[in-house]
Amino acid sequence: MKTYLHKSDPCCSKVILDGAKDLRQIHGDKLGVYEMMDISNSGNVFKLSGSEYYLHRSASMKWVVSQA
């Protein structure tokens, strides 16, 4: 199962995380509009609007979603 960064505006203040039907059924609560909250050593940190999910880079520099 793959999740794709669907869209990012030019200044990267927001990204949209979207996925196929099977991904939406399992991880639908993690999909949506993420807004930039902070910049860490590994890059930008985005928060999902209306939730406690964060999109950020892991230590291995892969994009991950985690919950606060």
SEPA-103351 format. One record per residue (C-alpha): residue number from 1; residue in one letter; x, y, z. Coordinates in nm, 2 decimals, m for minus. Each point is the difference from the previous one (the first is absolute). Layout:
<atoms>
<atom k="NUM" r="A" east="X" north="Y" up="Z"/>
...
</atoms>
This chain:
<atoms>
<atom k="1" r="M" east="0.00" north="0.00" up="0.00"/>
<atom k="2" r="K" east="0.14" north="0.34" up="m0.10"/>
<atom k="3" r="T" east="m0.10" north="0.35" up="0.11"/>
<atom k="4" r="Y" east="0.08" north="0.29" up="m0.22"/>
<atom k="5" r="L" east="0.06" north="0.36" up="0.08"/>
<atom k="6" r="H" east="m0.27" north="0.12" up="m0.23"/>
<atom k="7" r="K" east="0.06" north="0.37" up="m0.02"/>
<atom k="8" r="S" east="0.22" north="0.27" up="0.15"/>
<atom k="9" r="D" east="m0.03" north="0.37" up="m0.05"/>
<atom k="10" r="P" east="0.32" north="0.17" up="m0.12"/>
<atom k="11" r="C" east="0.10" north="0.12" up="0.35"/>
<atom k="12" r="C" east="m0.09" north="m0.34" up="0.16"/>
<atom k="13" r="S" east="m0.22" north="0.15" up="0.27"/>
<atom k="14" r="K" east="m0.26" north="m0.27" up="m0.07"/>
<atom k="15" r="V" east="0.00" north="m0.36" up="m0.15"/>
<atom k="16" r="I" east="m0.28" north="m0.23" up="m0.08"/>
<atom k="17" r="L" east="0.04" north="m0.37" up="0.08"/>
<atom k="18" r="D" east="m0.23" north="m0.22" up="m0.21"/>
<atom k="19" r="G" east="m0.02" north="m0.36" up="m0.09"/>
<atom k="20" r="A" east="m0.19" north="m0.28" up="m0.18"/>
<atom k="21" r="K" east="m0.33" north="m0.14" up="0.12"/>
<atom k="22" r="D" east="0.16" north="m0.29" up="0.20"/>
<atom k="23" r="L" east="0.24" north="0.25" up="0.17"/>
<atom k="24" r="R" east="m0.29" north="0.23" up="0.09"/>
<atom k="25" r="Q" east="m0.18" north="m0.29" up="0.16"/>
<atom k="26" r="I" east="0.29" north="m0.08" up="0.23"/>
<atom k="27" r="H" east="0.17" north="0.34" up="0.05"/>
<atom k="28" r="G" east="m0.27" north="0.25" up="m0.09"/>
<atom k="29" r="D" east="0.04" north="0.18" up="0.33"/>
<atom k="30" r="K" east="0.36" north="0.09" up="m0.10"/>
<atom k="31" r="L" east="m0.08" north="0.14" up="m0.34"/>
<atom k="32" r="G" east="m0.08" north="0.36" up="m0.07"/>
<atom k="33" r="V" east="0.15" north="0.35" up="0.01"/>
<atom k="34" r="Y" east="0.32" north="0.03" up="0.21"/>
<atom k="35" r="E" east="0.11" north="0.35" up="0.09"/>
<atom k="36" r="M" east="0.37" north="0.09" up="0.08"/>
<atom k="37" r="M" east="0.05" north="0.04" up="0.37"/>
<atom k="38" r="D" east="0.38" north="0.00" up="0.05"/>
<atom k="39" r="I" east="0.33" north="m0.07" up="m0.16"/>
<atom k="40" r="S" east="0.22" north="m0.27" up="0.16"/>
<atom k="41" r="N" east="0.35" north="m0.12" up="m0.07"/>
<atom k="42" r="S" east="m0.15" north="m0.25" up="m0.24"/>
<atom k="43" r="G" east="m0.22" north="0.25" up="m0.18"/>
<atom k="44" r="N" east="m0.36" north="0.13" up="0.01"/>
<atom k="45" r="V" east="m0.26" north="m0.13" up="0.25"/>
<atom k="46" r="F" east="m0.36" north="0.01" up="m0.10"/>
<atom k="47" r="K" east="m0.31" north="m0.04" up="0.21"/>
<atom k="48" r="L" east="m0.33" north="m0.15" up="m0.13"/>
<atom k="49" r="S" east="m0.27" north="0.25" up="0.03"/>
<atom k="50" r="G" east="m0.23" north="m0.09" up="0.29"/>
<atom k="51" r="S" east="0.20" north="m0.29" up="0.14"/>
<atom k="52" r="E" east="0.32" north="m0.10" up="0.18"/>
<atom k="53" r="Y" east="0.17" north="m0.16" up="m0.30"/>
<atom k="54" r="Y" east="0.33" north="0.14" up="m0.12"/>
<atom k="55" r="L" east="0.18" north="m0.05" up="m0.34"/>
<atom k="56" r="H" east="0.38" north="0.02" up="0.03"/>
<atom k="57" r="R" east="0.32" north="m0.17" up="m0.10"/>
<atom k="58" r="S" east="0.13" north="m0.30" up="0.19"/>
<atom k="59" r="A" east="0.37" north="m0.04" up="0.10"/>
<atom k="60" r="S" east="0.04" north="m0.19" up="m0.33"/>
<atom k="61" r="M" east="m0.15" north="0.30" up="m0.18"/>
<atom k="62" r="K" east="m0.32" north="m0.17" up="m0.11"/>
<atom k="63" r="W" east="m0.33" north="0.18" up="0.04"/>
<atom k="64" r="V" east="m0.21" north="m0.14" up="0.29"/>
<atom k="65" r="V" east="m0.33" north="0.08" up="0.18"/>
<atom k="66" r="S" east="0.01" north="m0.02" up="0.38"/>
<atom k="67" r="Q" east="m0.24" north="0.09" up="0.27"/>
<atom k="68" r="A" east="0.09" north="0.23" up="0.29"/>
</atoms>
